[in-house]
């Protein structure tokens, strides 16, 4: 195997490792944004769950009507 080919393989592995770190940093930022308290001590994830529960309760009520 030539040195140019070997260097190319090493470079590809380094790039793959760099992109994995970027994905992990992005995931950490997303989790922080979803779980950090935003409004009255509730996180964005809590607000989303409450909204889904509220909409489901309205839907359940509407389909139970004759």
PQR file of N, CA, C, O and H, with PARSE charges and radii, in Angstrom:
ATOM      1  N   UNK A   1       0.853  -1.168   0.000 -0.4000 1.5000
ATOM      2  CA  UNK A   1       0.000   0.000   0.000 -0.0000 2.0000
ATOM      3  C   UNK A   1       0.899   1.231   0.000  0.5500 1.7000
ATOM      4  O   UNK A   1       1.838   1.321   0.790 -0.5500 1.4000
ATOM      5  N   UNK A   2       0.613   2.157  -0.869 -0.4000 1.5000
ATOM      6  CA  UNK A   2       1.442   3.355  -0.961 -0.0000 2.0000
ATOM      7  C   UNK A   2       1.155   4.284   0.216  0.5500 1.7000
ATOM      8  O   UNK A   2       0.115   4.178   0.866 -0.5500 1.4000
ATOM      9  H   UNK A   2      -0.150   2.084  -1.511  0.4000 1.0000
ATOM     10  N   UNK A   3       2.083   5.185   0.478 -0.4000 1.5000
ATOM     11  CA  UNK A   3       1.926   6.093   1.612 -0.0000 2.0000
ATOM     12  C   UNK A   3       0.784   7.084   1.374  0.5500 1.7000
ATOM     13  O   UNK A   3       0.127   7.515   2.322 -0.5500 1.4000
ATOM     14  H   UNK A   3       2.928   5.271  -0.050  0.4000 1.0000
ATOM     15  N   UNK A   4       0.545   7.447   0.093 -0.4000 1.5000
ATOM     16  CA  UNK A   4      -0.557   8.366  -0.210 -0.0000 2.0000
ATOM     17  C   UNK A   4      -1.898   7.713   0.115  0.5500 1.7000
ATOM     18  O   UNK A   4      -2.793   8.357   0.662 -0.5500 1.4000
ATOM     19  H   UNK A   4       1.078   7.096  -0.677  0.4000 1.0000
ATOM     20  N   UNK A   5      -2.028   6.450  -0.221 -0.4000 1.5000
ATOM     21  CA  UNK A   5      -3.261   5.713   0.066 -0.0000 2.0000
ATOM     22  C   UNK A   5      -3.438   5.554   1.574  0.5500 1.7000
ATOM     23  O   UNK A   5      -4.539   5.721   2.097 -0.5500 1.4000
ATOM     24  H   UNK A   5      -1.301   5.927  -0.665  0.4000 1.0000
ATOM     25  N   UNK A   6      -2.359   5.234   2.260 -0.4000 1.5000
ATOM     26  CA  UNK A   6      -2.420   5.047   3.709 -0.0000 2.0000
ATOM     27  C   UNK A   6      -2.785   6.365   4.393  0.5500 1.7000
ATOM     28  O   UNK A   6      -3.586   6.365   5.328 -0.5500 1.4000
ATOM     29  H   UNK A   6      -1.464   5.098   1.835  0.4000 1.0000
ATOM     30  N   UNK A   7      -2.223   7.474   3.955 -0.4000 1.5000
ATOM     31  CA  UNK A   7      -2.548   8.788   4.518 -0.0000 2.0000
ATOM     32  C   UNK A   7      -4.010   9.139   4.268  0.5500 1.7000
ATOM     33  O   UNK A   7      -4.656   9.745   5.122 -0.5500 1.4000
ATOM     34  H   UNK A   7      -1.572   7.475   3.196  0.4000 1.0000
ATOM     35  N   UNK A   8      -4.537   8.763   3.105 -0.4000 1.5000
ATOM     36  CA  UNK A   8      -5.929   9.047   2.796 -0.0000 2.0000
ATOM     37  C   UNK A   8      -6.860   8.290   3.742  0.5500 1.7000
ATOM     38  O   UNK A   8      -7.860   8.844   4.198 -0.5500 1.4000
ATOM     39  H   UNK A   8      -4.012   8.270   2.411  0.4000 1.0000
ATOM     40  N   UNK A   9      -6.541   7.032   4.040 -0.4000 1.5000
ATOM     41  CA  UNK A   9      -7.361   6.234   4.960 -0.0000 2.0000
ATOM     42  C   UNK A   9      -7.323   6.841   6.359  0.5500 1.7000
ATOM     43  O   UNK A   9      -8.354   6.932   7.025 -0.5500 1.4000
ATOM     44  H   UNK A   9      -5.729   6.582   3.670  0.4000 1.0000
ATOM     45  N   UNK A  10      -6.156   7.250   6.799 -0.4000 1.5000
ATOM     46  CA  UNK A  10      -6.025   7.865   8.117 -0.0000 2.0000
ATOM     47  C   UNK A  10      -6.836   9.160   8.163  0.5500 1.7000
ATOM     48  O   UNK A  10      -7.505   9.434   9.160 -0.5500 1.4000
ATOM     49  H   UNK A  10      -5.319   7.176   6.258  0.4000 1.0000
ATOM     50  N   UNK A  11      -6.785   9.948   7.109 -0.4000 1.5000
ATOM     51  CA  UNK A  11      -7.516  11.218   7.048 -0.0000 2.0000
ATOM     52  C   UNK A  11      -9.025  10.973   7.100  0.5500 1.7000
ATOM     53  O   UNK A  11      -9.745  11.720   7.763 -0.5500 1.4000
ATOM     54  H   UNK A  11      -6.242   9.726   6.299  0.4000 1.0000
ATOM     55  N   UNK A  12      -9.510   9.944   6.416 -0.4000 1.5000
ATOM     56  CA  UNK A  12     -10.934   9.634   6.428 -0.0000 2.0000
ATOM     57  C   UNK A  12     -11.389   9.247   7.829  0.5500 1.7000
ATOM     58  O   UNK A  12     -12.476   9.643   8.249 -0.5500 1.4000
ATOM     59  H   UNK A  12      -8.925   9.337   5.878  0.4000 1.0000
ATOM     60  N   UNK A  13     -10.591   8.489   8.552 -0.4000 1.5000
ATOM     61  CA  UNK A  13     -10.950   8.101   9.917 -0.0000 2.0000
ATOM     62  C   UNK A  13     -10.962   9.316  10.833  0.5500 1.7000
ATOM     63  O   UNK A  13     -11.803   9.408  11.727 -0.5500 1.4000
ATOM     64  H   UNK A  13      -9.708   8.168   8.210  0.4000 1.0000
ATOM     65  N   UNK A  14     -10.038  10.249  10.621 -0.4000 1.5000
ATOM     66  CA  UNK A  14     -10.016  11.467  11.434 -0.0000 2.0000
ATOM     67  C   UNK A  14     -11.271  12.294  11.177  0.5500 1.7000
ATOM     68  O   UNK A  14     -11.856  12.840  12.112 -0.5500 1.4000
ATOM     69  H   UNK A  14      -9.354  10.175   9.895  0.4000 1.0000
ATOM     70  N   UNK A  15     -11.692  12.390   9.909 -0.4000 1.5000
ATOM     71  CA  UNK A  15     -12.895  13.153   9.577 -0.0000 2.0000
ATOM     72  C   UNK A  15     -14.128  12.496  10.176  0.5500 1.7000
ATOM     73  O   UNK A  15     -15.028  13.187  10.653 -0.5500 1.4000
ATOM     74  H   UNK A  15     -11.217  11.946   9.149  0.4000 1.0000
ATOM     75  N   UNK A  16     -14.177  11.184  10.156 -0.4000 1.5000
ATOM     76  CA  UNK A  16     -15.307  10.468  10.742 -0.0000 2.0000
ATOM     77  C   UNK A  16     -15.367  10.732  12.243  0.5500 1.7000
ATOM     78  O   UNK A  16     -16.451  10.927  12.791 -0.5500 1.4000
ATOM     79  H   UNK A  16     -13.446  10.623   9.769  0.4000 1.0000
ATOM     80  N   UNK A  17     -14.246  10.741  12.897 -0.4000 1.5000
ATOM     81  CA  UNK A  17     -14.210  11.032  14.325 -0.0000 2.0000
ATOM     82  C   UNK A  17     -14.622  12.459  14.628  0.5500 1.7000
ATOM     83  O   UNK A  17     -15.295  12.712  15.627 -0.5500 1.4000
ATOM     84  H   UNK A  17     -13.364  10.583  12.452  0.4000 1.0000
ATOM     85  N   UNK A  18     -14.224  13.397  13.774 -0.4000 1.5000
ATOM     86  CA  UNK A  18     -14.597  14.799  13.978 -0.0000 2.0000
ATOM     87  C   UNK A  18     -16.098  14.988  13.820  0.5500 1.7000
ATOM     88  O   UNK A  18     -16.703  15.749  14.575 -0.5500 1.4000
ATOM     89  H   UNK A  18     -13.677  13.192  12.963  0.4000 1.0000
ATOM     90  N   UNK A  19     -16.709  14.311  12.853 -0.4000 1.5000
ATOM     91  CA  UNK A  19     -18.149  14.475  12.665 -0.0000 2.0000
ATOM     92  C   UNK A  19     -18.922  13.831  13.808  0.5500 1.7000
ATOM     93  O   UNK A  19     -19.997  14.309  14.169 -0.5500 1.4000
ATOM     94  H   UNK A  19     -16.217  13.693  12.239  0.4000 1.0000
ATOM     95  N   UNK A  20     -18.395  12.759  14.381 -0.4000 1.5000
ATOM     96  CA  UNK A  20     -19.060  12.145  15.533 -0.0000 2.0000
ATOM     97  C   UNK A  20     -19.069  13.105  16.713  0.5500 1.7000
ATOM     98  O   UNK A  20     -20.063  13.188  17.434 -0.5500 1.4000
ATOM     99  H   UNK A  20     -17.521  12.370  14.088  0.4000 1.0000
ATOM    100  N   UNK A  21     -17.990  13.818  16.915 -0.4000 1.5000
ATOM    101  CA  UNK A  21     -17.920  14.803  17.996 -0.0000 2.0000
ATOM    102  C   UNK A  21     -18.915  15.937  17.731  0.5500 1.7000
ATOM    103  O   UNK A  21     -19.576  16.405  18.658 -0.5500 1.4000
ATOM    104  H   UNK A  21     -17.182  13.750  16.329  0.4000 1.0000
ATOM    105  N   UNK A  22     -19.024  16.376  16.485 -0.4000 1.5000
ATOM    106  CA  UNK A  22     -19.982  17.429  16.152 -0.0000 2.0000
ATOM    107  C   UNK A  22     -21.415  16.975  16.433  0.5500 1.7000
ATOM    108  O   UNK A  22     -22.216  17.755  16.949 -0.5500 1.4000
ATOM    109  H   UNK A  22     -18.487  15.995  15.733  0.4000 1.0000
ATOM    110  N   UNK A  23     -21.744  15.739  16.103 -0.4000 1.5000
ATOM    111  CA  UNK A  23     -23.081  15.223  16.376 -0.0000 2.0000
ATOM    112  C   UNK A  23     -23.334  15.162  17.877  0.5500 1.7000
ATOM    113  O   UNK A  23     -24.431  15.494  18.326 -0.5500 1.4000
ATOM    114  H   UNK A  23     -21.093  15.106  15.683  0.4000 1.0000
ATOM    115  N   UNK A  24     -22.352  14.748  18.655 -0.4000 1.5000
ATOM    116  CA  UNK A  24     -22.519  14.679  20.101 -0.0000 2.0000
ATOM    117  C   UNK A  24     -22.719  16.064  20.713  0.5500 1.7000
ATOM    118  O   UNK A  24     -23.537  16.232  21.618 -0.5500 1.4000
ATOM    119  H   UNK A  24     -21.461  14.478  18.290  0.4000 1.0000
ATOM    120  N   UNK A  25     -21.980  17.049  20.225 -0.4000 1.5000
ATOM    121  CA  UNK A  25     -22.142  18.415  20.719 -0.0000 2.0000
ATOM    122  C   UNK A  25     -23.530  18.931  20.363  0.5500 1.7000
ATOM    123  O   UNK A  25     -24.188  19.565  21.188 -0.5500 1.4000
ATOM    124  H   UNK A  25     -21.316  16.913  19.490  0.4000 1.0000
ATOM    125  N   UNK A  26     -23.977  18.664  19.143 -0.4000 1.5000
ATOM    126  CA  UNK A  26     -25.321  19.085  18.735 -0.0000 2.0000
ATOM    127  C   UNK A  26     -26.406  18.399  19.551  0.5500 1.7000
ATOM    128  O   UNK A  26     -27.390  19.035  19.929 -0.5500 1.4000
ATOM    129  H   UNK A  26     -23.443  18.149  18.473  0.4000 1.0000
ATOM    130  N   UNK A  27     -26.240  17.121  19.824 -0.4000 1.5000
ATOM    131  CA  UNK A  27     -27.195  16.385  20.642 -0.0000 2.0000
ATOM    132  C   UNK A  27     -27.243  16.940  22.056  0.5500 1.7000
ATOM    133  O   UNK A  27     -28.320  17.076  22.635 -0.5500 1.4000
ATOM    134  H   UNK A  27     -25.440  16.605  19.517  0.4000 1.0000
ATOM    135  N   UNK A  28     -26.091  17.258  22.611 -0.4000 1.5000
ATOM    136  CA  UNK A  28     -26.038  17.836  23.956 -0.0000 2.0000
ATOM    137  C   UNK A  28     -26.739  19.188  23.987  0.5500 1.7000
ATOM    138  O   UNK A  28     -27.450  19.489  24.945 -0.5500 1.4000
ATOM    139  H   UNK A  28     -25.215  17.147  22.140  0.4000 1.0000
ATOM    140  N   UNK A  29     -26.553  20.004  22.961 -0.4000 1.5000
ATOM    141  CA  UNK A  29     -27.216  21.312  22.899 -0.0000 2.0000
ATOM    142  C   UNK A  29     -28.732  21.143  22.787  0.5500 1.7000
ATOM    143  O   UNK A  29     -29.488  21.870  23.431 -0.5500 1.4000
ATOM    144  H   UNK A  29     -25.975  19.760  22.182  0.4000 1.0000
ATOM    145  N   UNK A  30     -29.172  20.191  21.974 -0.4000 1.5000
ATOM    146  CA  UNK A  30     -30.605  19.942  21.818 -0.0000 2.0000
ATOM    147  C   UNK A  30     -31.227  19.460  23.126  0.5500 1.7000
ATOM    148  O   UNK A  30     -32.296  19.932  23.516 -0.5500 1.4000
ATOM    149  H   UNK A  30     -28.558  19.601  21.451  0.4000 1.0000
ATOM    150  N   UNK A  31     -30.566  18.526  23.803 -0.4000 1.5000
ATOM    151  CA  UNK A  31     -31.075  18.040  25.085 -0.0000 2.0000
ATOM    152  C   UNK A  31     -31.112  19.151  26.130  0.5500 1.7000
ATOM    153  O   UNK A  31     -32.055  19.235  26.917 -0.5500 1.4000
ATOM    154  H   UNK A  31     -29.698  18.143  23.486  0.4000 1.0000
ATOM    155  N   UNK A  32     -30.102  19.989  26.138 -0.4000 1.5000
ATOM    156  CA  UNK A  32     -30.084  21.113  27.075 -0.0000 2.0000
ATOM    157  C   UNK A  32     -31.242  22.059  26.799  0.5500 1.7000
ATOM    158  O   UNK A  32     -31.892  22.532  27.731 -0.5500 1.4000
ATOM    159  H   UNK A  32     -29.336  19.921  25.498  0.4000 1.0000
ATOM    160  N   UNK A  33     -31.506  22.338  25.534 -0.4000 1.5000
ATOM    161  CA  UNK A  33     -32.609  23.236  25.175 -0.0000 2.0000
ATOM    162  C   UNK A  33     -33.957  22.625  25.543  0.5500 1.7000
ATOM    163  O   UNK A  33     -34.860  23.343  25.973 -0.5500 1.4000
ATOM    164  H   UNK A  33     -30.978  21.954  24.776  0.4000 1.0000
ATOM    165  N   UNK A  34     -34.106  21.319  25.382 -0.4000 1.5000
ATOM    166  CA  UNK A  34     -35.380  20.679  25.699 -0.0000 2.0000
ATOM    167  C   UNK A  34     -35.600  20.529  27.202  0.5500 1.7000
ATOM    168  O   UNK A  34     -36.741  20.599  27.660 -0.5500 1.4000
ATOM    169  H   UNK A  34     -33.373  20.736  25.033  0.4000 1.0000
ATOM    170  N   UNK A  35     -34.546  20.324  27.972 -0.4000 1.5000
ATOM    171  CA  UNK A  35     -34.690  20.008  29.382 -0.0000 2.0000
ATOM    172  C   UNK A  35     -34.449  21.185  30.323  0.5500 1.7000
ATOM    173  O   UNK A  35     -34.728  21.079  31.517 -0.5500 1.4000
ATOM    174  H   UNK A  35     -33.620  20.266  27.600  0.4000 1.0000
ATOM    175  N   UNK A  36     -33.944  22.289  29.819 -0.4000 1.5000
ATOM    176  CA  UNK A  36     -33.693  23.454  30.669 -0.0000 2.0000
ATOM    177  C   UNK A  36     -35.022  24.130  31.018  0.5500 1.7000
ATOM    178  O   UNK A  36     -35.907  24.225  30.168 -0.5500 1.4000
ATOM    179  H   UNK A  36     -33.718  22.375  28.849  0.4000 1.0000
ATOM    180  N   UNK A  37     -35.167  24.599  32.262 -0.4000 1.5000
ATOM    181  CA  UNK A  37     -36.402  25.295  32.637 -0.0000 2.0000
ATOM    182  C   UNK A  37     -36.585  26.559  31.796  0.5500 1.7000
ATOM    183  O   UNK A  37     -35.664  27.362  31.644 -0.5500 1.4000
ATOM    184  H   UNK A  37     -34.447  24.521  32.953  0.4000 1.0000
ATOM    185  N   UNK A  38     -37.795  26.714  31.256 -0.4000 1.5000
ATOM    186  CA  UNK A  38     -38.051  27.840  30.367 -0.0000 2.0000
ATOM    187  C   UNK A  38     -39.119  28.757  30.930  0.5500 1.7000
ATOM    188  O   UNK A  38     -38.913  29.968  31.009 -0.5500 1.4000
ATOM    189  H   UNK A  38     -38.543  26.062  31.380  0.4000 1.0000
ATOM    190  N   UNK A  39     -40.258  28.199  31.325 -0.4000 1.5000
ATOM    191  CA  UNK A  39     -41.424  28.990  31.686 -0.0000 2.0000
ATOM    192  C   UNK A  39     -42.017  28.432  32.973  0.5500 1.7000
ATOM    193  O   UNK A  39     -42.475  27.289  32.996 -0.5500 1.4000
ATOM    194  H   UNK A  39     -40.424  27.215  31.261  0.4000 1.0000
ATOM    195  N   UNK A  40     -42.015  29.218  34.040 -0.4000 1.5000
ATOM    196  CA  UNK A  40     -42.536  28.801  35.347 -0.0000 2.0000
ATOM    197  C   UNK A  40     -41.900  27.492  35.821  0.5500 1.7000
ATOM    198  O   UNK A  40     -42.586  26.657  36.409 -0.5500 1.4000
ATOM    199  H   UNK A  40     -41.643  30.146  34.022  0.4000 1.0000
ATOM    200  N   UNK A  41     -40.636  27.307  35.580 -0.4000 1.5000
ATOM    201  CA  UNK A  41     -39.935  26.115  36.026 -0.0000 2.0000
ATOM    202  C   UNK A  41     -40.174  24.887  35.175  0.5500 1.7000
ATOM    203  O   UNK A  41     -39.675  23.810  35.503 -0.5500 1.4000
ATOM    204  H   UNK A  41     -40.079  27.986  35.102  0.4000 1.0000
ATOM    205  N   UNK A  42     -40.925  25.015  34.088 -0.4000 1.5000
ATOM    206  CA  UNK A  42     -41.174  23.877  33.200 -0.0000 2.0000
ATOM    207  C   UNK A  42     -40.231  23.948  32.013  0.5500 1.7000
ATOM    208  O   UNK A  42     -39.900  25.027  31.521 -0.5500 1.4000
ATOM    209  H   UNK A  42     -41.331  25.889  33.822  0.4000 1.0000
ATOM    210  N   UNK A  43     -39.806  22.770  31.562 -0.4000 1.5000
ATOM    211  CA  UNK A  43     -38.930  22.715  30.393 -0.0000 2.0000
ATOM    212  C   UNK A  43     -39.783  22.662  29.124  0.5500 1.7000
ATOM    213  O   UNK A  43     -41.002  22.501  29.186 -0.5500 1.4000
ATOM    214  H   UNK A  43     -40.075  21.894  31.961  0.4000 1.0000
ATOM    215  N   UNK A  44     -39.134  22.799  27.998 -0.4000 1.5000
ATOM    216  CA  UNK A  44     -39.833  22.716  26.718 -0.0000 2.0000
ATOM    217  C   UNK A  44     -40.445  21.341  26.529  0.5500 1.7000
ATOM    218  O   UNK A  44     -41.525  21.217  25.950 -0.5500 1.4000
ATOM    219  H   UNK A  44     -38.144  22.930  27.948  0.4000 1.0000
ATOM    220  N   UNK A  45     -39.768  20.305  27.009 -0.4000 1.5000
ATOM    221  CA  UNK A  45     -40.301  18.946  26.902 -0.0000 2.0000
ATOM    222  C   UNK A  45     -41.564  18.799  27.750  0.5500 1.7000
ATOM    223  O   UNK A  45     -42.526  18.164  27.318 -0.5500 1.4000
ATOM    224  H   UNK A  45     -38.891  20.406  27.479  0.4000 1.0000
ATOM    225  N   UNK A  46     -41.571  19.382  28.953 -0.4000 1.5000
ATOM    226  CA  UNK A  46     -42.763  19.340  29.803 -0.0000 2.0000
ATOM    227  C   UNK A  46     -43.929  20.074  29.138  0.5500 1.7000
ATOM    228  O   UNK A  46     -45.061  19.592  29.161 -0.5500 1.4000
ATOM    229  H   UNK A  46     -40.789  19.899  29.304  0.4000 1.0000
ATOM    230  N   UNK A  47     -43.653  21.227  28.552 -0.4000 1.5000
ATOM    231  CA  UNK A  47     -44.697  21.982  27.866 -0.0000 2.0000
ATOM    232  C   UNK A  47     -45.253  21.191  26.685  0.5500 1.7000
ATOM    233  O   UNK A  47     -46.459  21.212  26.438 -0.5500 1.4000
ATOM    234  H   UNK A  47     -42.733  21.618  28.534  0.4000 1.0000
ATOM    235  N   UNK A  48     -44.393  20.503  25.962 -0.4000 1.5000
ATOM    236  CA  UNK A  48     -44.831  19.692  24.833 -0.0000 2.0000
ATOM    237  C   UNK A  48     -45.706  18.527  25.299  0.5500 1.7000
ATOM    238  O   UNK A  48     -46.733  18.241  24.682 -0.5500 1.4000
ATOM    239  H   UNK A  48     -43.413  20.487  26.163  0.4000 1.0000
ATOM    240  N   UNK A  49     -45.314  17.861  26.368 -0.4000 1.5000
ATOM    241  CA  UNK A  49     -46.100  16.751  26.903 -0.0000 2.0000
ATOM    242  C   UNK A  49     -47.460  17.253  27.389  0.5500 1.7000
ATOM    243  O   UNK A  49     -48.479  16.609  27.142 -0.5500 1.4000
ATOM    244  H   UNK A  49     -44.480  18.093  26.868  0.4000 1.0000
ATOM    245  N   UNK A  50     -47.486  18.398  28.079 -0.4000 1.5000
ATOM    246  CA  UNK A  50     -48.752  18.967  28.547 -0.0000 2.0000
ATOM    247  C   UNK A  50     -49.671  19.313  27.382  0.5500 1.7000
ATOM    248  O   UNK A  50     -50.877  19.074  27.457 -0.5500 1.4000
ATOM    249  H   UNK A  50     -46.658  18.922  28.279  0.4000 1.0000
ATOM    250  N   UNK A  51     -49.122  19.870  26.311 -0.4000 1.5000
ATOM    251  CA  UNK A  51     -49.929  20.219  25.140 -0.0000 2.0000
ATOM    252  C   UNK A  51     -50.503  18.975  24.482  0.5500 1.7000
ATOM    253  O   UNK A  51     -51.663  18.976  24.068 -0.5500 1.4000
ATOM    254  H   UNK A  51     -48.143  20.065  26.250  0.4000 1.0000
ATOM    255  N   UNK A  52     -49.717  17.923  24.378 -0.4000 1.5000
ATOM    256  CA  UNK A  52     -50.209  16.675  23.775 -0.0000 2.0000
ATOM    257  C   UNK A  52     -51.305  16.072  24.647  0.5500 1.7000
ATOM    258  O   UNK A  52     -52.310  15.596  24.119 -0.5500 1.4000
ATOM    259  H   UNK A  52     -48.775  17.922  24.714  0.4000 1.0000
ATOM    260  N   UNK A  53     -51.137  16.081  25.978 -0.4000 1.5000
ATOM    261  CA  UNK A  53     -52.165  15.561  26.881 -0.0000 2.0000
ATOM    262  C   UNK A  53     -53.458  16.363  26.755  0.5500 1.7000
ATOM    263  O   UNK A  53     -54.549  15.794  26.735 -0.5500 1.4000
ATOM    264  H   UNK A  53     -50.321  16.468  26.407  0.4000 1.0000
ATOM    265  N   UNK A  54     -53.327  17.689  26.669 -0.4000 1.5000
ATOM    266  CA  UNK A  54     -54.500  18.555  26.548 -0.0000 2.0000
ATOM    267  C   UNK A  54     -55.245  18.278  25.242  0.5500 1.7000
ATOM    268  O   UNK A  54     -56.470  18.161  25.242 -0.5500 1.4000
ATOM    269  H   UNK A  54     -52.441  18.150  26.685  0.4000 1.0000
ATOM    270  N   UNK A  55     -54.530  18.175  24.155 -0.4000 1.5000
ATOM    271  CA  UNK A  55     -55.162  17.906  22.858 -0.0000 2.0000
ATOM    272  C   UNK A  55     -55.791  16.516  22.830  0.5500 1.7000
ATOM    273  O   UNK A  55     -56.859  16.334  22.247 -0.5500 1.4000
ATOM    274  H   UNK A  55     -53.534  18.270  24.155  0.4000 1.0000
ATOM    275  N   UNK A  56     -55.146  15.542  23.448 -0.4000 1.5000
ATOM    276  CA  UNK A  56     -55.698  14.190  23.475 -0.0000 2.0000
ATOM    277  C   UNK A  56     -56.979  14.143  24.313  0.5500 1.7000
ATOM    278  O   UNK A  56     -57.932  13.449  23.961 -0.5500 1.4000
ATOM    279  H   UNK A  56     -54.278  15.690  23.922  0.4000 1.0000
ATOM    280  N   UNK A  57     -56.993  14.888  25.428 -0.4000 1.5000
ATOM    281  CA  UNK A  57     -58.199  14.941  26.266 -0.0000 2.0000
ATOM    282  C   UNK A  57     -59.350  15.558  25.474  0.5500 1.7000
ATOM    283  O   UNK A  57     -60.478  15.071  25.547 -0.5500 1.4000
ATOM    284  H   UNK A  57     -56.218  15.452  25.715  0.4000 1.0000
ATOM    285  N   UNK A  58     -59.080  16.624  24.718 -0.4000 1.5000
ATOM    286  CA  UNK A  58     -60.122  17.229  23.886 -0.0000 2.0000
ATOM    287  C   UNK A  58     -60.604  16.283  22.811  0.5500 1.7000
ATOM    288  O   UNK A  58     -61.802  16.221  22.534 -0.5500 1.4000
ATOM    289  H   UNK A  58     -58.164  17.020  24.658  0.4000 1.0000
ATOM    290  N   UNK A  59     -59.703  15.552  22.206 -0.4000 1.5000
ATOM    291  CA  UNK A  59     -60.074  14.593  21.175 -0.0000 2.0000
ATOM    292  C   UNK A  59     -60.907  13.459  21.774  0.5500 1.7000
ATOM    293  O   UNK A  59     -61.906  13.044  21.188 -0.5500 1.4000
ATOM    294  H   UNK A  59     -58.730  15.602  22.431  0.4000 1.0000
ATOM    295  N   UNK A  60     -60.500  12.965  22.931 -0.4000 1.5000
ATOM    296  CA  UNK A  60     -61.249  11.882  23.582 -0.0000 2.0000
ATOM    297  C   UNK A  60     -62.653  12.332  23.928  0.5500 1.7000
ATOM    298  O   UNK A  60     -63.610  11.577  23.759 -0.5500 1.4000
ATOM    299  H   UNK A  60     -59.689  13.302  23.408  0.4000 1.0000
ATOM    300  N   UNK A  61     -62.782  13.556  24.410 -0.4000 1.5000
ATOM    301  CA  UNK A  61     -64.104  14.098  24.745 -0.0000 2.0000
ATOM    302  C   UNK A  61     -64.963  14.220  23.488  0.5500 1.7000
ATOM    303  O   UNK A  61     -66.146  13.880  23.504 -0.5500 1.4000
ATOM    304  H   UNK A  61     -62.004  14.169  24.547  0.4000 1.0000
ATOM    305  N   UNK A  62     -64.374  14.699  22.415 -0.4000 1.5000
ATOM    306  CA  UNK A  62     -65.137  14.912  21.177 -0.0000 2.0000
ATOM    307  C   UNK A  62     -65.618  13.590  20.573  0.5500 1.7000
ATOM    308  O   UNK A  62     -66.740  13.530  20.071 -0.5500 1.4000
ATOM    309  H   UNK A  62     -63.413  14.975  22.401  0.4000 1.0000
ATOM    310  N   UNK A  63     -64.814  12.543  20.604 -0.4000 1.5000
ATOM    311  CA  UNK A  63     -65.257  11.293  19.998 -0.0000 2.0000
ATOM    312  C   UNK A  63     -66.195  10.520  20.908  0.5500 1.7000
ATOM    313  O   UNK A  63     -66.847   9.578  20.456 -0.5500 1.4000
ATOM    314  H   UNK A  63     -63.902  12.592  21.012  0.4000 1.0000
ATOM    315  N   UNK A  64     -66.282  10.901  22.198 -0.4000 1.5000
ATOM    316  CA  UNK A  64     -67.202  10.204  23.097 -0.0000 2.0000
ATOM    317  C   UNK A  64     -68.620  10.742  22.984  0.5500 1.7000
ATOM    318  O   UNK A  64     -69.556  10.118  23.485 -0.5500 1.4000
ATOM    319  H   UNK A  64     -65.753  11.666  22.564  0.4000 1.0000
ATOM    320  N   UNK A  65     -68.793  11.873  22.342 -0.4000 1.5000
ATOM    321  CA  UNK A  65     -70.131  12.459  22.161 -0.0000 2.0000
ATOM    322  C   UNK A  65     -70.905  11.637  21.144  0.5500 1.7000
ATOM    323  O   UNK A  65     -70.359  11.233  20.118 -0.5500 1.4000
ATOM    324  H   UNK A  65     -68.033  12.379  21.935  0.4000 1.0000
ATOM    325  N   UNK A  66     -72.200  11.388  21.436 -0.4000 1.5000
ATOM    326  CA  UNK A  66     -73.010  10.630  20.456 -0.0000 2.0000
ATOM    327  C   UNK A  66     -73.337  11.433  19.223  0.5500 1.7000
ATOM    328  O   UNK A  66     -74.005  10.932  18.319 -0.5500 1.4000
ATOM    329  H   UNK A  66     -72.644  11.717  22.270  0.4000 1.0000
TER
END
